[in-house]
Amino acid sequence: MPPLLSRLFPKKGALFGRIFVGFMVSVAVASLLHVILTALMARWGLLDLSLHGRLRQSLLREAPGLIGLYEDRGGDALRTALDELREKRKIMAVVLDDLGGPLEPARGRKHNLPDRRAPSWMASLPAVTEAIRSHSGKNYIVTFFALPGALPPRDRFYLSLGCYLLAFLVVGGVVSYFLARQISRPLEALSRASISLASGDLSVRSRNIAVFSDDEIGQLASNFDSMADHVDRTITGQNRLLGDISHELRSPLTRLNLSVELLRGKVSPELGPLLERIERESERMNGMIGDLLGLARQEGTFHGTMERCSLKDLLETVLRDGRFEARSQGKDVVLISSADVQVSGDQAGLASALENVVRNGIKHTAVGSSVEIEVSQEDREVTIAVRDRGPGVAEGNLEAIFRPFFREDSSRDRESGGVGLGLTITKRAVEAAGGSVVAANRPEGGLTVEIRLKKANFVSYGDSSSR
């Protein structure tokens, strides 16, 4: 659809469309009922559409004005009006006094009004006569004669009704359009503001996007801005608190590790295993704090920033760090296939998600084996499969491993480290990018974790559906 039409007529199913169609249907039904009732009244005799009936309606409508003109401005003005009525409307009018005689000059003026009744040749013309009372209280007798072509035929009446219906629909359509736009436009602005807030823009306010009136929609916008202010203060304070907690918790661990290093050269060799145990537990606690803070940050925000990310760059970073960790344990990380495509999501969140899955595979794959990373593409999605050669997971726990703090006793123990948050962080980061993650056991042994992400070309940024 061209941009101009897109602005005039929003997408199908929008509130504007429902309001506009509702108004137009109401106008059309009201107009149609008017036409039908008018036609029925004419058929039942409640509305006289005969020539005499329409001539009488014209008389009752025009005669008071003619008499008023005569009393106010005299006979010359009346004659001019009668001549104009005859030329334009094809109606000849005769105005007599209450006794049926010719009119006397008004206000002493002389005039050329006929001083006799209508000539006999006019008797063959359709005519109606009515007694009319003027605003001054005088009575007059007015007769209208219909000359040939004086009033439109009866079939033109239905044509006029059709024209009335068309005009009513056009005017009603224009009014309905602007009324519907006036109602739906502030709601569209409020929707854009809510999408921006949900995508992580805590500075967005609805009144910075559009001007709202003081009606119910304006009150809704004011309430939204108040909510956004509260959310902004809460999340900003929470992030500040998380930073303070991270510093306060990690500082003692850093001092503890430093003390262990200083003690290594001052204690007997038999105490070496104890120092290694202290150092290992300190590192484990440091990792636990990092996982907890990462999970808290995810729960404290709506979504990260949606952006285009190079999958190749993400995998290269994860592969480099993973190989360094794996080779120190007699293992390896192998990239079987990759793809130079752009995916949609928060770059830091996706990097953390991939790193957690690879590190989880390194922990559980057998010594001397490798963690394999394979990338495959479809039309709209990219799948990253991470496979290890560990003991796998019980079939009933394949979904549970993504829950916070879940640990499978059969394949993990405290020596493996972690508190069961790595895959939870992965799942939330991937779902925030509009993707999905699943786990499955390999027939030959081990676990496969598949991450599906949307290609950036098929994501409309700013659209909540992509999130």
LUMZA-960408 format. One record per residue: x, z, y of N, C-alpha, C, O in turn. Coordinates in steps of 0.1 Angstrom, whole numbers, plus 2048, in hexadecimal, padded with zeros to 3 digits. Layout:
! residues N
XZYXZYXZYXZY
...
! end
This chain:
! residues 467
8088007F480080080080980080C81280880D
8067F781780E7F782380E80582A80580D828
81980883181A81583880E81884180A824841
80980E8487FE8118517F18158497EB81F84D
7EE80E83F7E38128367E581F8307DC82782E
7F282282C7F582F8267F283B82F7ED84582B
7F583983C7F28438467E38448497DE84F84A
7DC8398497CE83984C7C683F8407BC846842
7CA83B8347C383F8287CC84581E7D383E817
7CD85381E7D685A8157D38578077CA850803
7DC85C7FE7DC8597F07CE85D7EA7C78667EF
7CB8577DF7BE8597D87BE8677D37C786D7CE
7B186D7D47AF87B7D07B28857DB7B08917D8
7B78807E77BA88A7F17AD88F7F77A28897F6
7AF89B7FE7A38A180579D89780F791897810
7A68908167A188682079787D81A78C87A81F
79A87780E79286D80878487380477A86D806
78487F7FF7788857FB76F888807763886806
77588D81276D89081E76888382375C882827
77087982476C86C82A761866822757861827
76286581575885F80C74B86780D74086280D
74D87580E74187D80F73987A81B72C87981B
740879827739876833733869833727867837
73A85F82E73585182D72885082471F849827
72985781971D85781071185D817706858816
71486881E70986F8257038658306F6864831
70B85F8377068558426FF84A83B6F4846840
7048448306FE83982A6F083D8246E6835826
6EF84881E6E384D8186D884F8236CD84C822
6DD85682E6D38598396CE84C83F6C384A842
6D78428416D38358476CA82E83D6C0828842
6CD82E8316C48278276B782D8266AD826825
6B683A8266A98418266A183E83369583C832
6A883D83E6A183984A69B82B84968F82984D
6A282284469D81484269281483968780E83B
69381B82D68881B82367C82182867181C827
67D82D82F67183483466A82B83F65E82B840
67282584866C81C85266481184C65980E850
66A80B84266380083B65780583464C7FE834
65781082D64B81682764081983163581782E
64481F83C63A82384663481684B62881684E
63B80B84D6357FF85162C7F98476217F484A
62F7FB83A6277F682F61A7FE82E60F7F982B
61B80B83060F81482E60781483B5FC81B83B
60B80D84560380D85160581885B5FF819865
60F82185861382C86161B82786D61C82D877
62181B86B6288158766238078786247FE86F
61D8048846177F78866217ED88A6277EE895
6247E488162D7D98846267CC88862D7C2889
6197CC88A6127C088E6167BC89C61C7C58A3
6127B08A06157AC8AE60E7B58B86147B88C2
6017B88B65FA7C08BF6007CF8BF6017D58CA
6047D38B460A7E18B36177E18BB6197EB8C3
6207D78B962C7D78C162A7D58D06317DA8D8
6207CD8D361C7CA8E16187D78E861B7DA8F3
6107DF8E060B7EC8E66177F58E86177FD8F2
6207F58DE62C7FE8E06347FA8ED6398028F4
6357ED8EF63C7E88FB6357EC90763B7F0911
6277EB90761F7EF9136217FE916624802921
62080790C62181590E62F819913631823919
63981190F64781391364A80E921651815929
6448039256487FC93163E80093D642801948
63180293A62780394462A80F94E62980D95A
62D81B94963082695263B82395D63A827968
64581C95864F81896264B80E96C64E80F978
64280496863D7FA97163480197C6357FE988
62B80A97762281198162A81A98A62881A996
63482198563D82998E6448219986458259A3
64981599464F80C99D6468079A864A8069B4
6398059A462F8009AE62C80C9B862C8099C4
62B8189B46288239BD6338269C563182B9D1
63F8259C164B8299C865081E9D26548219DD
64F8119CD6568079D564C7FB9D96507F29E1
6407FC9D46367F29D96347E69D063B7E59C5
62B7DD9D46277D29CC6327C89CA6337C29BF
63B7C59D46457BB9D264F7BF9C76527B79BF
6527CC9C665B7D09BC6547CF9AE65A7CB9A4
6477D29AE63F7D09A163F7C299D6417BF991
63C7B89A763C7AA9A36497A699D64A79E993
6547AA9A46617A699E6637AB9906697A4988
65F7B798E6607BD9806587B597665C7B396B
64B7B197A6427AA97164879C96E647797963
64E79697965478997666078A96C662781964
66879496E67379696566E79995767579494D
6647A195665E7A494865979794265A795936
65378E94A64E781944659778940659772935
66477794866F76E94567777393967B76B931
67A78093968378592F67C789922682787917
67178F92366A79491765E78B91365878E908
65B78191A64F77991764278191663A77E90E
64178A91F63579392062F79292E636794938
62278E92F61C78D93C61479A93E60C79E935
6167A194960F7AE94B6067AD9576097A7961
5FA7B39565F07B49605ED7C39635E97CA959
5EF7C796F5ED7D59735E17D697C5E17D0987
5D77DE9795CB7E09815C97EE9845CF7F797D
5C07F198E5BD7FF9905B48059865B07FE97D
5B08119885A881897D59A81297C593814972
59580A9865888049865897F598157F7EE980
5957F197E5977E397A5997D99855987CD983
59B7DE99159D7D599C5AB7D399F5B47DA99A
5AE7C99A85BC7C79AC5C27D39B35BB7DB9BA
5CF7D49B25D67DF9B95D67DD9C85D77D29CD
5D57E89CF5D77E89DE5E57E99E15ED7EE9DA
5E97E39ED5F77E59F15FB7F39F25F47FB9F8
6077F79ED60C8049ED6148079FA61B7FE9FE
612813A00619817A0C61780DA1762080CA1F
60C807A176097FEA236107F0A2260F7E8A2B
6177EEA1761E7E1A166157D6A1160C7D9A08
6177CAA156107BFA106177B9A046247B9A04
6107B49FB6177AE9EF60E7A39EA6037A19EE
61379B9E160D78F9DC6077919CE6077889C6
60379E9CA5FE7A09BD5F17999BC5EA7979C5
5ED7949B05E178D9AE5D57969B15D57A29AD
5CB7909B85BF7989BC5B37959B35A87989B7
5B67909A75AB78E99E5B07919905BC79398E
5A77919875AB7949795B27889735B377D979
5B878A9675BF7809605B777395E5AB77595B
5BC7679605B475B95E5B075A94F5B5761946
5A675194D5A07509405A974B9355A774E92A
5B37439395BC73D92F5C47479285CA74591D
5C575392E5CD75E9285C676591D5CC76D916
5B976291C5B17699125B57659045B276D8FB
5BB75A9025BF7558F55CD75C8F15D175A8E5
5D37638FA5E07698F65DE7778F05D477E8F4
5E777B8E75E67898E25E87928EE5F17918F6
5DF79C8EF5E07A58FA5DB7B38F65D47B58EC
5E07BD8FD5DC7CB8FB5DB7D19095E17CD912
5D17DA90A5CE7E19175CE7F09155C87F590B
5D47F791E5D580691D5D380B92B5D7805935
5CD81792C5CC81E9385D882793A5DB82F931
5DF8269455EC82D9475EA8369535E583295E
5EE8429525EE84C95D5FC84E96360585095B
5FD84C97060A84C97660E85B979606864976
61A85D97D61F86A98061987198C61987D98E
61286899460A86E9A05FC87199C5F58779A4
5F886E9905EB87298B5E186798C5D5869988
5E485B9915DB8509925DA8489845E484897D
5CF8429825CD83B9765CE82C9785C9827983
5D382596F5D58169705D18109635D2816958
5CD8039635CA7FC9575D47F19565D67E895F
5DC7F194B5E77E89495E47E093D5E17E5932
5E67D293E5E47C99335F17C19315F67BC93A
5F57C19246017B99215FC7AD9195F57AE90F
6007A191D5FE79491560B78F90F61578F916
60A78C9026167878FB6167788FC60E7718F6
62077390362276590462A7608F762F7688F0
62A7538F563174E8E96407538E96477518F3
6447598DE65275E8DD65476B8E365F76F8E6
6487728E664A77F8ED65178A8E565A7908EA
64D78B8D86537968CF65878F8C36537858BE
6637958BD66978F8B165F78F8A66577988A5
66078689C65878689065A79388866479A88A
65179687F6527A287765F7A286F6647AD86D
66379786A66F79786167B79B8696857A0863
67B79987668779D87E6887AC87E6927B2881
67D7B387C67D7C187C6867C687168E7D0873
6857C086568E7C585A69C7C185D6A57C8859
69E7B58646AC7B28686B17BC8716BD7C0870
6A97C187B6AE7CB8846B17D887D6BB7DF880
6A97DB8726AC7E786A6BA7E58636C27EF863
6BC7D985E6C97D78576D57D88616DF7DE85E
6D37D386D6DD7D48776DF7E287B6EB7E787D
6D47EA87C6D57F887F6DD7FF8746E6808877
6DA7FC8686E280285C6F07FF85D6F980885B
6F47F28607027EF8617097F686C7147FB86B
7027F68787087FD88370A80C880714812884
70081287A70182087770D82386D71482D86E
70F81A86371A81B85A72781A86173182285E
72881086A73580E87173881A87A743820879
72F81E88273182A88A73383788273C83F885
72B83887872D84486F73A84486874084E866
73F83886474C83785D75783B867760842862
75783687376183A87D76184987F76C84F87F
75684E88275585D88475986587876086F879
75586086C75986786076886785E76E871859
76E85B86177C85A85F78486486878C86C863
78186587578886E87D78587C87A78D88587C
77987F87677588D87377C89186678189C865
77D88885C78488B85079388D85379989684D
79988585B7A788685E7AA8938667B489A863
7A189786F7A28A48767A28B086D7A98B986F
79A8AF86279A8BA8587A68BA84F7AB8C484C
7A98AE84A7B38AD83F7C28AD8457CB8B283E
7C48A98517D28A88567D88B68577E48B7852
7D28C085C7D98CD85C7DB8D384E7E58DA84B
7D28CF8457D48D48377E08CC8317E88D2829
7E28C08347EE8B882F7FB8BE8358048C082D
7FB8C28418068C88478098D68408158D983E
7FF8DD83E8008EA8378068E882980E8F0824
8018DD8228068DA8158158D781581D8DB80D
8198CF81F8288CC8208308D882383B8D981E
82B8E182B8328ED82E8348F682183E8FC81F
8298F781982A8FF80D8338F880383A9007FC
8348EB80283D8E47F984C8E77FE8558EA7F5
84E8E780B85C8EA8108608F880D86B8FB809
85690180F85990F80C85C9117FD8659197F9
85490A7F485690B7E68649057E286990A7D8
8698FC7E98768F57E68818FD7EB88D8F97E9
87F9087F288A9117F688C91180589591980A
88590A80D88790A81B87F915821873914824
88592182387F92D82887C92C83787593583C
88192383E88092284C87391A85087091A85C
86D91384786190B84A85591384E85391E849
84E90E85984291585E83890A86083C8FF866
82C90C85D82290285E81F8FD86D81D8F286F
82090787681E9038848298FC88A8278F6895
8348FA88383F8F288883D8E38838448DA888
8338E187A8318D48748258CE87B8258C187D
81A8D587E80E8D08848088DA88D80C8E688D
7FF8D58967F78DE89F7EA8E28987E38D9894
7E78EF8977DB8F48917D28FA89B7D69008A5
7C58F88997BB8FE8A27B990D89D7C0912895
7AF9138A47AC9218A17A192389779B92D897
79F91988F79491A88579A9208787A5926878
79291E86D7979248607A491E85B7AC926855
7A691185D7B290B8597BE9108617C991385B
7BC91286E7C69188767C99268727D592A872
7BF92E86E7C293B8697CA93B85C7D294385A
7C79318537CE9308477DD92C84A7E6932843
7DF9248547ED9208577F492D85D80092F85A
7ED9358657F394186A7F794B85F80195185F
7EE94C8557F19548497FC94F84180495783C
7FD94284080993C83981693F84081F943839
81693E84D822941854826950853832953852
81C95885381F96785182596984382E971842
81F96283982596482C83395E82B83B964825
83595383184394D83184D956838858958833
84995D84385296684A85597284086097683F
84B97783984D98283085697E82485F985821
85497281F85C96D81486A96B81987496E811
86C96682587A96382A88197182B88D972827
87A97A83188198783388498E82588F994823
87B98D81C87D99380F88898C807891994802
88997F8078939787FF8A197A8068AB97B7FF
8A19798138AD97B81A8B39898188BF98B816
8AA9938188AE9A18168B39A28078BC9A9804
8AC99C7FE8AF99D7F08BD9967ED8C599C7E6
8C098B7F38CD9847F28D898D7F78E398E7F2
8D59938038DF99C8098E19A87FF8ED9AC7FE
8D69AD7FA8D89B97F18E09B57E48E89BC7DF
8DD9A97DF8E49A47D38F39A37D68FB9A67CD
8F699E7E290499D7E590B9AA7E69169AC7E1
9049B47EC9099C17ED90B9C87DF9159CE7DC
9019C67D69029CB7C990D9C57C19159CC7BA
90E9B87C29199B17BB9279B77C09309B97B7
9289B97CD9359BE7D29379CC7CD9429D07C8
92D9D57CD92E9E37CA9309E47BB9389EE7B7
92B9DC7B292C9DD7A493A9D779F9409DC796
93E9CC7A694A9C57A19579CC7A69619CA7A0
9569D27B29629D97B79689E37AE9749E37AB
9609EC7A89659F679E96B9EF7929769F378D
9659E478D96A9DD7829789D67859819D677D
9799D17919869CB7959919D679699C9D4791
98D9E279B9979ED79B99A9F178D9A69F578A
9909F17849939F577699C9EB76F9A69F0769
99A9DE7719A39D476B9B19D67719BB9D476A
9B29D877E9BF9DA7849C69E677E9D29E677C
9BF9F177C9C59FD7769C99FB7689D4A00764
9C29F37609C69F07539D39E87529DC9EB74A
9D49DE75C9E19D775C9ED9E07609F89DE75B
9EA9E97699F59F376C9F99FC761A04A00760
9EF9FF7589F2A0874D9F9A027429FFA08739
9F89F47419FE9EE735A0D9F1733A119F2728
A149F273EA229F473CA26A0373CA32A0673B
A1CA0C73DA1FA1A73EA1AA22732A1CA2E731
A13A1C729A0DA2371DA14A1E711A1AA13710
A13A26706A19A226F9A12A166F3A06A146F6
A19A0E6EBA13A026E5A06A056DD9FD9FD6DC
A05A116D79F9A146CF9ECA156D79E1A146D2
9EEA176E49E2A176ED9DEA096F29D4A086FA
9E69FF6EF9E39F16F39D59EC6EF9CE9E76F8
9D19EE6E39C49EA6DF9B99F16E79AE9EA6EA
9BB9FD6EB9B1A046F39B09FE7019A59FC707
9BB9FA7079BB9F37149B59E67139AD9E271C
9B79DF7089B19D27069A29D370599A9CB70A
99E9DE6FE98F9E06FD9899E370A97E9DF70D
9909EB71298B9EE72098A9E27289809E072F
9949D97279949CD72F9899C472A9839BD733
9879C371D97D9BA71896F9BF71C9669B7720
96D9CC71B9609D171F95D9D072E9529CD733
9689D17369679CE7449639C074895B9BE750
9699B77419669A97439589A673E95099E745
9549AC7339469AA72F93C9B07399329AA73C
93F9BB73F9369C17499369B875592B9B775C
9419B37599429AA76493999D76293299976B
93A99875693198C75392299075291A988757
92099C74D9129A174D90C9A275B90199E75E
9149A77649109A977290D99B778904999780
91699177591498477A90797D77590097777D
90597F7688F897A7638EC9807698E297976C
8EC98D76A8E19947708DE99077F8D398E783
8E998F7868E798B7948E397C7958DB97979E
8E897478C8E396678C8D49657898CD95D78F
8D096D77F8C296C77B8B99727878AE96D789
8BE97C78D8B79827988B59787A48AB9787AA
8C09717A68BF9677B18B595C7AE8AE9577B6
8B49587A18AA94E79D89C95379F89394C7A3
89A96079B88D96579C8899687AB87D9697AE
8939697B389096C7C188E9607CA88B9627D6
8909547C488D9487CC88493F7C58819417B9
87E9367CC87492D7C687C9227BE87A9217B2
88391A7C588B90F7BF89790D7C78989107D3
8A19077C08AD9037C88AA8F67D089F8F17CF
8B48F27D78B38E57DE8B38DA7D58BC8D87CD
8A98D17D58A88C57CD8B08BB7D38AE8B77DF
8BA8B67CC8C38AC7D18C88A37C68C58A57BA
8CE8987C98D488F7BF8E28947BB8EA8977C3
8E38957AE8F089A7A88F589079E8EE88A797
90388F79F90988679590B88D788912897787
90588877E90688F77191488E76B919897765
91B88376E92988176A93288C77093A891769
93088F77D9388997839358A777E93E8AF77C
9288AA77B9258B677692B8B87689308C3765
92A8AE75F9308AF75293F8B17529458B874A
9468AA75B9548AA75C9598B975F9628BE75A
9528BF7699558CD76C9538D676195B8DF75D
9478D575A9448DE74F94D8DB7439518E573D
9518CF74195A8CB7369688D173896E8D672F
96D8D074597A8D674897B8E57469848EA73F
9718EC74B9718FA74A96E8FE73B974908736
9658F77349628FB72796E8F971D970901715
9758EE71F9818EC71798C8F77199928FB70F
98D8FB72599790672899491272099C91971A
98791672098292271998392070A987929703
97E91470597D9126F798B9116F098D9176E6
99590A6F69A29086F09AA9156EF9B29176E7
9A691F6F89AD92C6F79A89336EA9AE93D6E6
99D92F6E49979356D899992C6CC99392F6C2
9A09226CD9A29196C29969106C099490B6B4
98F90D6CA9839046C99858F96D498F8F86DA
97B8F06D597C8E56DF96E8E16E39648E56DD
96E8DA6EE9618D46F49648C56F596D8C16FB
95B8BD6EF95C8AF6EF9508A86F59458AB6F2
95389E6FE9498967049478896FC9508816FE
93D8886F493B87C6EC9378706F493C8656F3
92D8726FD92986770692486D71391F878713
92586671E92186A72B91985F73291785472C
91586173E90D85774590F85A75490E865759
91285075B91485176A90784F771905844777
8FE8597708F18587768EF8637808F686E77F
8E58627888E186C7928D587478C8CB86D788
8D688178C8CB8897878C68917938CD89379D
8BA8967928B489E79D8B48AD7998B18B178E
8B88B57A38B88C37A18C28CA7AB8C88C47B3
8C38D77AA8CC8DF7B28DA8DE7AB8DB8E279F
8E48D97B18F18D77AB8F78E37A58FC8E379A
8F78EE7AD8FD8FA7A88F590079C8FB905792
8E78FF79D8DF9037928E18FB7858E290177A
8E28EE7868E58E677A8F28E87758F48E8768
8FC8EA77D90A8EC77890A8F97709118FA766
90390477590391076E8FB90F7618FF915757
8F19077618E99057558F18FE74A8F290373E
8F98F474D9018ED74490C8F673F9108F6733
9128FD74891D90674591991173B920914731
90D91773D90892173490691C72690992371C
9009107258FE90A71890B90771190D90A705
9159017189228FE71292990B70E92F90C703
92991571693092271392992970793092F6FF
91C92770791592D6FB9199266EE91A92D6E4
91B9196EF91F9126E392D9166DF9319176D3
9369186E994491C6E69449296DF94C92B6D6
93C9326E493C9406DD93893F6CF93E9476C7
92F9366CB92A9376BD92F92C6B492D92C6A8
9369226B993B9176B194791D6A994E9266AD
94991769D95491C69496191969A96390F6A1
96B92269697991F69B97E91269497C910688
98490A69C9898FD69797F8F26999828E6696
9738F569D9698EB6A09678E86AF96E8EE6B7
95E8DF6B295C8DB6C094E8DC6C49458DA6BB
94C8DF6D093E8DE6D693D8CF6DC9458CB6E4
9338C96D89318BA6DB9268B96E691C8C06E6
9298B16F09208AE6FB91D89F6FA9268966FB
91089B6FA90C88D6F990188B7038F7893704
90288070A8F887C7148F186F70F8F786670B
8E386F7108DB86370E8D18627198CE86B720
8CD85571B8C58527268B784C7218B7845717
8AD84E7298A084772889D8417358A584173E
89183C73688D83574388D83F74F89383C759
88884B74D88785475888F86175688F86975F
89486374A89B8707478A886E7418AC86373C
8B08797428BD87973C8BD8867338B9890737
8C38847278C389071E8D289371B8DA88B717
8D58A071D8E38A571A8E28AE70E8DB8B970F
8E88AA7038E78B26F78F58B96F58FF8B36F5
8F48C66F39008CE6F08FF8D46E28F68DC6DF
9088D06D99088D46CB9148DD6C891F8DA6CB
9118E86C091C8F06BB91C8F06AC9128EB6A6
9268F66A69268F869792690669392E90B68B
91D90E69A91C91C69791291F68C90E916685
90D92B68B90492F6818F592B6848ED92C67B
8F39266908E59226938DD92D6978E1939699
8D092B6988C693569C8BA9346938B692968E
8B49406908A894068789D93768E89C93769A
89693068588C92668B88292E69487D92869D
87F93A69087594169887A9466A687294A6AE
8879446A888D9496B489293E6BD8999416C7
88F9316BA8949266C288F9266D08959226D9
88392B6D287D92D6E088193A6E688293B6F2
8829446DD8859526E38939536E989595B6F1
89C94A6E58AA94B6EA8AB9486F98B594B700
8A09426FF8A094070D89994B71589894A721
89595670E88F96171589A96B7198A496B713
8989727248A297B7298A598671F89C98B719
8B298971E8B79947168B59927078B699C6FF
8B19867028AF9846F48BD9836ED8C597C6F2
8BE98A6E28CA9896DA8C69886CB8BE9906C6
8CC97F6C48C997D6B68D49846AE8DF9806AD
8D098F6A78DA9986A08E19906958ED994693
8DB98768F8E19806848ED9786888F6976680
8EE9736948F996B6989009706A490A96A6A8
8FC97B6AA9039816B59069906B38FE9966AC
9109946BA9129A36BA9189A66C891A99D6D0
91A9B26CA91F9B66D792D9B06DA9309AE6E6
9349AD6D09429A76D29419996D894B9946DE
9369926D69359856DB9339846EA93497A6F0
92F9906F092E9906FF92098B7039199856FB
91D98E71091098971590599271290599B709
8FA99171A8EE9997188E29907158D7995717
8E49837128D897B7108D297571C8C697371C
8DA9727268D496D7338D995E7358D395873E
8E395A72F8E894C7328DE9417308DD939739
8D89417248CE9377228C193872A8BA92F72D
8BE94572E8B39477378B59417448AD93A74A
8C19437498C593D7568C592D7558C192675E
8CA92874A8C991A7478BB9147488B890A74F
8B291B7418A491674089E91674E89790C751
8A092075589992176389F91776C898911774
8AC91576C8B390B7748AE8FD7718AB8F577A
8AD8FA7648A98EC76089A8EA7648968DF769
8918F47618838F27648818F27738788EB778
8898F877B8888F778A88B8E978F8878E5799
8938E27878978D478A88C8CA78488E8BE785
8828CF77E8788C777887B8C276A8748B9765
8858C87648898C47568848CE74C87B8D674E
88A8CD7408868D57358938D872C89C8D072C
8928E272489E8E571B8988EB70E88F8F370E
89D8E67038988EA6F68A48EC6ED8AF8E76EF
8A28F46E28AD8F66D88A88F36CA89C8F56C7
8B18EE6C28AE8EB6B48BA8ED6AB8C58EA6B0
8B88F169F8C38F26958C78E56908BF8DC68E
8D48E368E8DA8D76888D98D86798DB8E2673
8D58CD6728D58CD6638E28D165D8E28D8653
8ED8CD6638FA8D065D8FF8DE66290B8E265E
8F78E56698FC8F266E8FF8F267D9058E8682
8FB8FC6848FE8FC6928F18FB69A8E68F9695
8F28FB6A78E78FB6B18E98EF6BA8F48EC6BF
8DD8E86BD8DD8DE6C88D48E26D38C88E66D0
8D98E26DF8D18E56EB8D08D86F38DA8D36F7
8C48D46F58C18C76FD8BC8CB70B8B28D270C
8C28C57158BD8C77238B88B97278C08AF727
8AC8B872C8A68AC7318A48AD74089E8B6745
8AA8A47478A98A47568A489675B8A688C754
89D89776689888B76C8A28837748AB88977B
8A28767728AB86E77A8A686E78989A86F78C
8B086E7928AD8707A08A48647A589D8667AF
8A68587A089E84D7A488F84F7A28878487A9
88B85879987D85979687786679B86D86B796
87E86C7A58798797AB8768767B987F8717C1
86A87A7BE86787A7CC86A8877D28638917D0
8758877DA8798947E086F8987EA86A8907F3
86C8A57EA8618AB7F28548AB7EB84A8B17F1
8538A57DF8468A57D88478B17CE8518B17C6
83E8B97CE83E8C57C683D8C27B78418CA7AF
8388B67B48368B27A68438B079F8448B1793
84E8AE7A785B8AC7A18628B979E86D8B9799
85C8C37A28628D07A085A8D879685E8E3793
! end
